[in-house]
Amino acid sequence: MSVSASELRIGIVGAGGFAAFAARALEKVEGVKIVAVADSNALSASILADAYVARAYSTYELFLKDDKVDVVYIATPPALHYGQSKAALLAGKHVICEKPAALTVREAEELVEIARNNKLLYVVNLMQRYNPLCRLVGIMVEENSLGEFTHGYFENYASDETLAPEHWFWNDSISGGIFIEHGVHFFDLFASWLGKGELVFSAKWKRPIADGDIYDRVQAIVNYEKGPVSYYHGFDQPKILDRQEIKLQFERGDITLYGWVPVRIKITGLFSKEQLEKLKLDFRGCAIVTHDTGQADHNPSRSLSTNSTSATEAHSAKGRFKNISFDRFITMEYGDDSDKMQIYEQLLKSMIKNQWDWIMDNSVGRLVDGRNAVESLRIAALSTTLAKCY
């Protein structure tokens, strides 16, 4: 399929809330045009299509025959992803699919192979890799800014206010379960920092006093090339208490990110003067406190002042049988929780630009490709299959 460098015509499959959000974000990219919407609910398809003067389809087969669609963007429940992606690729369309790629690794691998054989784009929107904060963390890990990585965790205390007992989210045959439906984002994010991972342990907990098998809490431990990470996902909170925290611990400090789309970061550690100046450049406008003695305050809600106190230079410490020299013991905070939806929109825009560039020139490097979809699903599927049930 020939795609123009000046116009990318997108057809959206699924007309739910996220599809509407994605359409708004994508149309803000110069040259992107929403030209078609498909949904089994004809009214829903028409409402979303009308907002972009696009064509509405209530059958997927007719949608795929639309030769004005360059890229199919799939935003339907997970059980439909494999079949819809395969059909689109075989119809000669490029495909961007919401996570996960499929419910099994074999299906995801097949999609990647079909795309490769037909020289088409196939990618799952694992958009965390496009987050500027996450990319800066990756640089710090690569440069050993805080020494060697020792341990990480992701804690997701998510709301279930909109997830009624009959919602497809609770039906593993449709969603794949929490690890597959939701966890793939974070398995992939940590892999971007720490290399390939292998599952060590997984478990899931059934919701008490609930009809059917509703497992609302899961946990996994994955050992990456650089070290272990613990994951916890619980969908059991009121919306007002919905919160997420990512933490990476190193030999000389730690990094904490807040939000499932991280928009705020806190770094505590031992730095040289040169490292501290680089930190200020990377996180312009950040708030920094220098600690003279004692332990850093790890309270993420604390308001930090940009007026640092003085500290004696050329400190020394010891950990893991290593001598550590540093000039400053600091805590830095950067970002604002209120920016979440704006950042999320920017990630989608960055993703579509990067993938469009690749369509035009296959030598362009991509932050996310089909391999990410397969590898993150591999960990998620194993976590699901091998989970100890409680």
C-alpha positions as CSV (number, residue, x, y, z in Angstrom):
1,M,0.0,0.0,0.0
2,S,1.4,3.4,-1.0
3,V,1.2,6.0,1.8
4,S,1.7,9.7,1.2
5,A,4.4,11.6,3.1
6,S,1.9,14.5,3.5
7,E,-1.2,12.7,4.5
8,L,-1.8,9.6,6.7
9,R,-5.4,8.4,6.5
10,I,-6.5,6.5,9.6
11,G,-9.5,4.2,10.1
12,I,-10.5,3.5,13.7
13,V,-12.0,0.2,14.8
14,G,-14.0,0.6,18.0
15,A,-15.9,3.7,18.9
16,G,-15.6,3.7,22.7
17,G,-14.2,6.3,25.0
18,F,-10.5,5.6,24.4
19,A,-11.0,5.6,20.6
20,A,-12.5,9.0,20.8
21,F,-9.6,10.2,22.9
22,A,-7.1,8.7,20.5
23,A,-8.9,10.3,17.5
24,R,-8.6,13.8,19.1
25,A,-4.9,13.3,19.7
26,L,-4.1,11.8,16.3
27,E,-5.8,14.5,14.3
28,K,-3.6,17.1,16.0
29,V,-0.7,15.7,14.1
30,E,-0.1,17.6,10.9
31,G,-1.2,15.5,8.0
32,V,-3.2,12.9,9.9
33,K,-6.8,12.5,8.9
34,I,-9.5,10.2,10.5
35,V,-11.3,8.9,7.4
36,A,-13.4,6.0,8.7
37,V,-14.8,4.4,11.9
38,A,-16.0,0.9,12.3
39,D,-18.0,-0.4,15.3
40,S,-20.6,-3.2,15.6
41,N,-22.9,-0.5,17.1
42,A,-23.9,1.5,14.1
43,L,-24.9,4.5,16.2
44,S,-21.6,4.7,18.0
45,A,-19.7,4.4,14.7
46,S,-21.7,7.3,13.3
47,I,-21.3,9.6,16.2
48,L,-17.5,9.3,16.2
49,A,-17.3,9.4,12.4
50,D,-19.4,12.5,12.2
51,A,-17.0,14.4,14.5
52,Y,-14.3,14.0,11.8
53,V,-16.6,14.0,8.7
54,A,-15.5,10.4,8.2
55,R,-17.3,7.3,6.9
56,A,-19.0,5.0,9.4
57,Y,-19.2,1.2,9.1
58,S,-21.1,-1.3,11.2
59,T,-19.3,-4.2,9.6
60,Y,-15.6,-4.8,9.7
61,E,-15.5,-6.5,6.3
62,L,-16.9,-3.4,4.5
63,F,-14.5,-1.2,6.5
64,L,-11.5,-3.2,5.2
65,K,-12.6,-2.7,1.6
66,D,-12.2,1.1,2.0
67,D,-9.2,1.9,-0.1
68,K,-8.9,5.4,1.4
69,V,-7.7,3.8,4.8
70,D,-3.9,3.6,5.1
71,V,-3.6,2.6,8.7
72,V,-6.1,0.7,10.8
73,Y,-6.1,1.8,14.5
74,I,-7.7,-1.0,16.6
75,A,-9.3,0.1,20.0
76,T,-11.5,-2.9,20.8
77,P,-11.6,-5.4,23.6
78,P,-8.4,-7.7,23.6
79,A,-10.1,-10.9,22.4
80,L,-10.8,-9.1,19.1
81,H,-7.3,-7.8,18.5
82,Y,-5.7,-10.9,16.8
83,G,-8.5,-11.5,14.4
84,Q,-9.0,-7.8,13.5
85,S,-5.2,-7.2,13.1
86,K,-4.8,-10.3,10.9
87,A,-7.7,-9.4,8.7
88,A,-6.4,-5.8,8.3
89,L,-2.8,-7.0,7.4
90,L,-4.1,-9.5,4.9
91,A,-6.2,-6.7,3.4
92,G,-2.9,-4.8,2.8
93,K,-3.5,-2.2,5.6
94,H,-0.9,-1.0,8.1
95,V,-1.9,-1.8,11.7
96,I,-1.6,0.0,15.1
97,C,-3.3,-1.9,17.8
98,E,-4.0,-1.0,21.4
99,K,-2.5,-3.5,23.9
100,P,-2.3,-6.4,24.1
101,A,-1.4,-7.7,20.6
102,A,-3.5,-10.9,21.3
103,L,-4.3,-13.3,24.0
104,T,-1.5,-15.7,23.1
105,V,2.1,-15.3,22.2
106,R,1.7,-17.6,19.2
107,E,-1.0,-15.3,17.8
108,A,1.2,-12.2,18.4
109,E,4.2,-13.8,16.6
110,E,2.0,-14.7,13.7
111,L,0.9,-11.1,13.3
112,V,4.5,-9.9,13.3
113,E,5.4,-12.4,10.7
114,I,2.5,-11.5,8.4
115,A,3.4,-7.8,8.6
116,R,7.1,-8.6,7.9
117,N,6.3,-10.8,4.9
118,N,3.9,-8.2,3.5
119,K,6.2,-5.2,4.3
120,L,3.5,-3.6,6.4
121,L,3.5,-1.8,9.8
122,Y,2.3,-3.8,12.7
123,V,2.8,-2.3,16.2
124,V,1.1,-2.3,19.5
125,N,0.7,1.1,21.2
126,L,3.1,0.5,24.1
127,M,3.4,4.3,24.3
128,Q,5.3,4.4,27.6
129,R,8.6,4.3,25.7
130,Y,7.7,7.7,24.1
131,N,7.4,9.4,27.6
132,P,10.2,11.9,28.0
133,L,10.5,11.2,31.7
134,C,10.8,7.5,31.0
135,R,13.4,8.1,28.4
136,L,15.5,10.3,30.8
137,V,15.3,7.5,33.4
138,G,16.6,5.1,30.7
139,I,19.6,7.4,30.1
140,M,20.3,7.5,33.9
141,V,20.2,3.7,34.0
142,E,22.5,3.3,31.0
143,E,25.0,5.9,32.3
144,N,25.0,4.4,35.9
145,S,24.2,7.8,37.2
146,L,23.2,6.3,40.6
147,G,25.4,3.2,40.3
148,E,24.2,-0.3,39.5
149,F,20.4,-1.1,39.6
150,T,19.5,-3.3,42.5
151,H,15.7,-3.6,42.7
152,G,12.5,-2.1,41.3
153,Y,8.8,-2.2,41.8
154,F,5.5,-1.1,40.2
155,E,2.4,-0.7,42.4
156,N,-0.9,-0.1,40.7
157,Y,-3.8,0.7,43.0
158,A,-6.4,1.2,40.3
159,S,-10.1,2.1,40.4
160,D,-12.8,-0.3,39.6
161,E,-15.7,2.2,39.8
162,T,-16.6,1.9,36.1
163,L,-16.0,-1.9,36.0
164,A,-19.4,-3.5,36.8
165,P,-19.4,-7.3,37.5
166,E,-20.6,-8.0,34.0
167,H,-17.8,-5.8,32.3
168,W,-15.6,-7.7,29.9
169,F,-12.6,-6.7,31.9
170,W,-13.4,-9.4,34.5
171,N,-13.8,-12.1,31.8
172,D,-10.4,-13.6,31.1
173,S,-11.6,-15.1,27.8
174,I,-12.1,-11.5,26.5
175,S,-9.5,-9.5,28.5
176,G,-6.9,-12.1,29.0
177,G,-6.8,-11.1,32.7
178,I,-5.0,-8.2,34.4
179,F,-1.4,-9.2,33.4
180,I,-2.3,-9.4,29.7
181,E,-4.9,-6.6,29.5
182,H,-2.9,-4.1,31.6
183,G,0.4,-5.5,32.7
184,V,2.0,-5.6,29.3
185,H,2.6,-1.8,29.4
186,F,4.9,-2.1,32.5
187,F,6.6,-5.3,31.5
188,D,7.7,-3.5,28.4
189,L,8.6,-0.3,30.2
190,F,11.0,-2.0,32.6
191,A,12.4,-4.0,29.7
192,S,13.3,-0.7,28.0
193,W,15.4,0.2,31.1
194,L,16.7,-3.2,32.3
195,G,16.9,-5.6,29.3
196,K,15.1,-8.9,28.7
197,G,13.1,-10.3,31.6
198,E,12.3,-13.8,32.9
199,L,9.3,-14.6,35.2
200,V,10.3,-15.7,38.7
201,F,6.9,-15.9,40.4
202,S,3.2,-14.9,39.9
203,A,0.0,-15.0,41.9
204,K,-3.6,-13.8,41.8
205,W,-6.3,-13.2,44.3
206,K,-10.0,-13.8,43.9
207,R,-12.4,-11.1,45.1
208,P,-14.3,-12.3,48.1
209,I,-18.1,-12.3,48.1
210,A,-18.4,-11.9,44.3
211,D,-20.3,-14.1,41.8
212,G,-18.0,-15.9,39.4
213,D,-14.2,-16.0,39.2
214,I,-13.2,-12.3,39.6
215,Y,-9.5,-12.0,40.2
216,D,-8.9,-8.4,41.0
217,R,-5.3,-8.5,42.4
218,V,-2.2,-9.9,40.8
219,Q,1.5,-9.9,41.6
220,A,4.6,-11.0,39.7
221,I,8.4,-10.9,40.1
222,V,10.4,-10.6,37.0
223,N,14.2,-10.9,36.9
224,Y,15.7,-8.6,34.2
225,E,19.2,-8.5,32.9
226,K,20.0,-5.8,35.3
227,G,18.0,-7.1,38.3
228,P,14.6,-8.0,39.8
229,V,11.3,-6.1,39.7
230,S,8.1,-6.7,41.7
231,Y,4.7,-5.9,40.1
232,Y,1.4,-5.5,41.9
233,H,-1.9,-4.6,40.1
234,G,-5.1,-4.3,42.1
235,F,-8.3,-3.1,40.6
236,D,-10.2,-2.5,43.8
237,Q,-10.1,1.2,44.7
238,P,-12.5,4.1,44.6
239,K,-11.5,6.5,41.8
240,I,-10.4,9.2,44.2
241,L,-7.8,6.8,45.6
242,D,-6.5,5.6,42.2
243,R,-2.7,5.8,42.2
244,Q,0.4,4.2,40.8
245,E,4.1,4.3,41.7
246,I,7.2,3.0,39.9
247,K,10.4,2.8,41.8
248,L,14.0,1.9,40.8
249,Q,16.6,1.4,43.5
250,F,20.3,1.8,42.8
251,E,23.6,1.6,44.8
252,R,23.6,5.4,45.3
253,G,20.0,6.4,45.4
254,D,16.5,5.8,43.9
255,I,14.1,7.1,41.2
256,T,10.4,7.2,41.8
257,L,7.8,7.9,39.1
258,Y,4.1,8.6,39.8
259,G,1.1,7.8,37.7
260,W,0.4,5.0,35.3
261,V,1.4,7.5,32.6
262,P,4.3,8.9,34.6
263,V,4.1,12.7,34.7
264,R,6.0,13.3,38.0
265,I,9.4,12.1,39.1
266,K,11.4,12.2,42.4
267,I,15.1,11.3,42.5
268,T,17.1,10.9,45.8
269,G,20.8,10.2,45.7
270,L,24.5,10.9,46.0
271,F,25.8,13.0,43.1
272,S,29.0,14.7,42.0
273,K,28.7,18.4,41.2
274,E,28.9,17.6,37.5
275,Q,26.1,15.1,37.7
276,L,24.0,17.5,39.6
277,E,24.4,20.2,36.9
278,K,23.4,17.6,34.3
279,L,20.3,16.7,36.4
280,K,19.3,20.4,36.4
281,L,19.6,20.6,32.7
282,D,17.7,17.4,32.0
283,F,14.9,18.4,34.4
284,R,14.7,22.2,33.9
285,G,12.7,24.0,36.5
286,C,13.0,21.1,39.0
287,A,12.9,21.6,42.8
288,I,16.0,20.4,44.6
289,V,16.9,20.1,48.3
290,T,20.4,19.3,49.5
291,H,20.7,17.3,52.6
292,D,23.5,18.0,55.1
293,T,23.1,15.0,57.3
294,G,20.7,12.2,58.0
295,Q,18.3,10.4,55.7
296,A,16.4,12.1,52.8
297,D,12.7,12.7,53.2
298,H,11.0,10.2,50.9
299,N,7.5,11.8,51.3
300,P,6.4,12.4,47.6
301,S,3.8,14.9,48.7
302,R,6.4,17.2,50.3
303,S,6.8,20.6,48.8
304,L,10.4,21.1,47.8
305,S,12.1,24.4,47.7
306,T,14.5,25.4,45.0
307,N,16.6,27.1,47.6
308,S,19.1,24.4,48.6
309,T,21.1,24.5,51.8
310,S,24.9,24.3,51.6
311,A,26.7,21.1,52.1
312,T,30.3,20.1,52.7
313,E,31.9,18.9,49.5
314,A,33.8,15.6,48.9
315,H,31.8,13.3,51.1
316,S,32.5,9.6,51.3
317,A,30.3,6.6,52.0
318,K,30.4,2.8,51.6
319,G,27.9,0.3,50.2
320,R,28.1,-3.2,48.7
321,F,31.8,-3.2,49.7
322,K,32.4,-0.2,47.5
323,N,33.8,3.2,48.5
324,I,31.5,6.0,47.3
325,S,32.6,9.6,46.8
326,F,30.0,12.3,46.2
327,D,29.6,16.1,46.5
328,R,25.8,16.4,47.2
329,F,23.1,14.3,48.8
330,I,20.0,15.6,47.2
331,T,16.3,15.1,46.6
332,M,14.9,16.4,43.3
333,E,11.2,16.6,42.2
334,Y,9.9,17.5,38.8
335,G,6.5,17.4,37.0
336,D,2.9,17.9,37.8
337,D,0.1,15.3,38.2
338,S,-2.4,17.7,36.5
339,D,-0.5,17.3,33.2
340,K,-1.4,13.6,32.8
341,M,-3.9,13.8,29.9
342,Q,-1.9,16.3,28.1
343,I,1.2,14.1,28.3
344,Y,-0.9,11.0,27.3
345,E,-2.0,12.9,24.2
346,Q,1.6,13.8,23.4
347,L,2.7,10.2,23.7
348,L,0.1,9.2,21.1
349,K,1.2,12.0,18.8
350,S,4.9,11.0,19.1
351,M,4.0,7.4,18.5
352,I,2.1,8.0,15.3
353,K,4.8,10.4,13.9
354,N,7.5,7.8,14.6
355,Q,5.5,4.9,13.0
356,W,4.6,7.1,10.0
357,D,8.2,8.0,9.5
358,W,9.0,4.2,9.4
359,I,6.3,3.5,6.9
360,M,7.9,6.1,4.6
361,D,11.4,4.8,5.2
362,N,12.0,1.4,6.8
363,S,15.5,2.4,7.9
364,V,14.0,4.8,10.5
365,G,14.5,3.6,14.1
366,R,11.4,3.0,16.0
367,L,11.0,3.2,19.8
368,V,8.3,0.4,19.6
369,D,7.9,-2.3,17.1
370,G,6.3,-5.8,16.8
371,R,8.9,-7.4,18.9
372,N,7.9,-5.3,22.0
373,A,4.3,-6.6,21.6
374,V,5.5,-10.2,21.6
375,E,8.0,-10.0,24.4
376,S,5.7,-8.1,26.8
377,L,2.9,-10.6,26.1
378,R,5.3,-13.5,26.7
379,I,5.9,-12.3,30.3
380,A,2.2,-11.5,30.8
381,A,1.0,-14.8,29.4
382,L,3.4,-16.8,31.6
383,S,2.4,-14.7,34.6
384,T,-1.2,-15.6,33.9
385,T,-0.7,-19.3,33.2
386,L,1.7,-20.0,36.1
387,A,-0.1,-17.7,38.7
388,K,-0.7,-19.3,42.1
389,C,-4.4,-18.8,42.9
390,Y,-5.7,-17.6,46.2
